Amino acid sequence: QTSASCVMSRVYRFDQFVDLMNRKHLNTRKTFERLAVRVRRQLSYEAKKNATTYPRRRTGELYKSIKATVKPTQDEFLISLTAGNETAFYARFVELGTSGKGSMAPRYYLRRAFEKVNSFVPNDLKQYLGLYLRDPDFYGQRE
């Protein structure tokens, strides 16, 4: 006795097919957006944790200045991690260190957060999530 498998296929009109593909694209995009938001939250958490342990938190201004944002583009979601503002102008010096007499070693509180979170993002999803560090003062841009 042989069993024949019957595969049922549906025929779509072109407009139905386009509508179906658009809905699938929206669902996929929403999935990536949820992932980007989770990555953003984790980045912010790790960076703030790093900024309070080494160096130890004193005023809380550096901690409060740390921001992770998600910016959707046509093809991907860009996630940026920034630190520093008018009050915490020293964020760059804490991250990168200083040179000269009485220099301070770099603490890499942002970079360590980035590397930890980036290691958990699956390789096949990294092409859709642009994860980068950004210091507005360091790069000469201010938002």
Secondary structure, DSSP 8 states (H G I E B T S, - for coil): -------------HHHHHHHHHHHHHHHHHHHHHHHHHHHHHHHHHHHHHHHHTTT-SSSHHHHH-EEEEEE-SS-EEEEEE---STTTTHHHHHH---STT------HHHHHHHHHHHHS-HHHHTTEEEEE--TTTTT---
